[in-house]
């Protein structure tokens, strides 16, 4: 093979490799940037939606408490998570009272907290809270 052809093939292969390297670096930077943006929100909204619509309110509360996302878009998730926590505590203390323990005051406190969250929630959160708390908040 002629030296000029060999050199041309070498330059061509090198150019293709450089282009692929540049595209890989750009793609990596883009993916990393997206991951960092998602990390700044705590988790993606889709993760919270998944927990919300599958009734995984404790899991959602754990994630919210860990990442502490802020902003109006997270208010329904916080409202449902708080309401579910208060509802669970109300149920626990009510059951304890039925077993003969003097816990009605604790149950009443959590019922009031549940009702306060419900009253201050938006319609989306209220619909979900209605599903698990029912007539306690209606």
C-alpha angles and dihedrals in degrees: 000000000000117000091236091055092047090050091047092051090047092051091046094050091045091051092050091049091050092050091050091048092050092048091049092051092048092048091049092050091049093050092046091050091051091049091050091050090050090048090054089058089051095237134351119278087242090064091053091045090052091054092042098052094040093053093246093141096149091052090047091050090050090053093045091049092048099046099028096207115196133206139076092277089068097049096093091052093049091046094052093044092050093045092050091050091051091044091052091049091048090052091048095051092043090054090048090052090051088055089058102264120134096245104121090109091057091047091050092050092054092045089055091048090049092050092047092053091047092051093050095044128100123246095266092055092042092056091054094043088052088057094062104022098038115167093007089079104024 
